[in-house]
Amino acid sequence: MNKVAIIVFSLILAAAAGLVSYNYTAAAQSVSEEVSLGADILPAIEFTVEPGSIDFETGGPHTVTITNNGAWNLSVACCVTGPYAEGLKLNGEPWDLFNATIERDGYREIDVTLAVPESYNGVGGSGTIIFWAAEAR
């Protein structure tokens, strides 16, 4: 017998006799899984105004619809710029008195009219209605 075979044979005999012990340690492995998270978070204040423009040459009144797309009930006000600001009315009232409460998922239709005074000596022009909103209290 060669030396290697004698050593292996000796280790086997020693193990059988309980003179040699062998400890095996299992290595633990870490396993992970992941879960993707997502959410559609509704903005607190979000609204739309349709249509985006009004041509008063086609007569009136014109209807503007403000739709509340946000999470809160809204209090909506406006300001007007341009040469026709004095004659612009929302729901029959001067624009500077306008204030509307629009509930979540709700909308409000507003009649917009323009009364041009006979004393107006302009030949046209344009203006803008700017609507803004805050949380209704």
C-alpha positions in Angstrom: 0.0 0.0 0.0 1.1 3.5 -0.6 1.2 6.2 2.0 -1.9 8.0 0.9 -4.0 4.9 1.0 -2.7 4.1 4.5 -3.5 7.6 5.8 -7.1 7.5 4.4 -7.6 4.0 5.7 -6.3 5.1 9.1 -8.7 8.1 9.2 -11.6 5.8 8.4 -10.6 3.5 11.2 -10.1 6.4 13.6 -13.5 7.8 12.7 -15.2 4.4 13.2 -13.5 4.1 16.6 -14.8 7.6 17.6 -11.2 9.0 17.8 -11.8 11.6 15.1 -14.9 13.8 14.7 -15.9 15.8 11.8 -18.1 18.9 12.1 -20.0 20.2 9.2 -21.4 23.7 9.4 -24.1 24.6 6.9 -23.8 28.1 5.5 -27.1 30.0 5.6 -28.0 31.9 2.5 -30.1 35.0 2.5 -32.9 35.2 0.0 -34.9 38.3 -0.7 -38.0 39.3 -2.7 -39.2 42.7 -3.4 -42.7 44.2 -3.8 -43.2 47.3 -6.0 -45.3 50.0 -4.5 -47.3 52.5 -6.3 -50.3 54.8 -5.8 -52.3 57.4 -7.7 -52.4 60.2 -5.3 -55.1 62.8 -6.1 -53.9 66.4 -5.8 -55.7 68.4 -3.1 -56.6 71.2 -5.6 -57.0 70.5 -9.3 -59.6 71.8 -11.6 -60.3 72.4 -15.3 -62.1 75.2 -17.2 -63.8 74.6 -20.5 -63.8 76.1 -23.1 -60.4 77.7 -23.2 -61.6 80.7 -25.1 -64.8 82.6 -25.8 -65.6 84.6 -28.9 -68.3 87.2 -28.0 -68.8 88.0 -31.7 -71.0 84.9 -31.8 -73.5 86.3 -29.3 -74.0 85.2 -25.8 -74.3 84.1 -23.1 -71.5 81.6 -23.2 -71.2 78.8 -20.8 -68.0 78.0 -19.0 -67.7 74.8 -17.0 -65.4 74.5 -14.0 -64.8 70.9 -13.0 -63.2 69.9 -9.6 -60.8 67.1 -10.2 -59.0 67.3 -6.9 -59.5 65.8 -3.4 -60.9 68.9 -1.7 -64.1 70.9 -2.1 -63.1 74.1 -3.8 -63.9 77.8 -3.4 -63.3 79.4 -6.8 -62.9 83.1 -7.5 -61.6 85.0 -10.5 -60.1 88.2 -11.9 -60.5 89.7 -15.3 -58.0 91.6 -17.4 -58.5 93.6 -20.6 -60.6 96.4 -22.0 -64.0 94.6 -21.4 -63.5 94.0 -17.6 -66.2 96.6 -16.7 -68.9 94.9 -18.8 -68.1 91.2 -18.1 -70.7 89.4 -16.0 -70.6 85.9 -14.6 -74.1 84.4 -13.8 -75.6 87.9 -14.3 -73.3 89.6 -11.7 -70.2 91.6 -12.1 -67.2 89.3 -12.3 -65.6 90.7 -9.1 -68.5 89.4 -7.1 -68.1 85.8 -8.4 -67.4 83.1 -5.9 -68.4 79.5 -6.4 -68.1 76.4 -4.2 -67.5 73.2 -6.2 -67.6 69.9 -4.3 -65.1 67.1 -5.0 -65.9 65.4 -8.3 -68.4 68.1 -9.0 -68.7 70.9 -11.5 -70.3 74.3 -12.0 -71.6 75.9 -15.2 -71.3 79.6 -15.4 -73.0 81.9 -17.8 -70.5 84.5 -19.1 -71.9 87.7 -20.8 -70.3 90.8 -22.1 -72.2 94.1 -22.1 -70.2 96.7 -24.1 -71.3 100.2 -23.0 -72.3 102.6 -25.9 -69.7 105.0 -24.7 -66.9 102.4 -25.5 -64.9 103.8 -28.4 -62.5 100.9 -28.9 -62.5 98.7 -31.9 -61.9 95.4 -30.3 -59.5 93.8 -28.0 -59.0 90.8 -25.9 -59.0 89.9 -22.2 -58.6 87.1 -19.9 -60.6 85.5 -17.0 -58.3 84.0 -14.5 -59.9 81.5 -12.2 -58.2 80.3 -9.0 -59.2 78.0 -6.2 -58.6 77.3 -2.6 -60.0 74.7 -0.2 -63.6 75.5 0.6 -64.2 75.9 4.3 
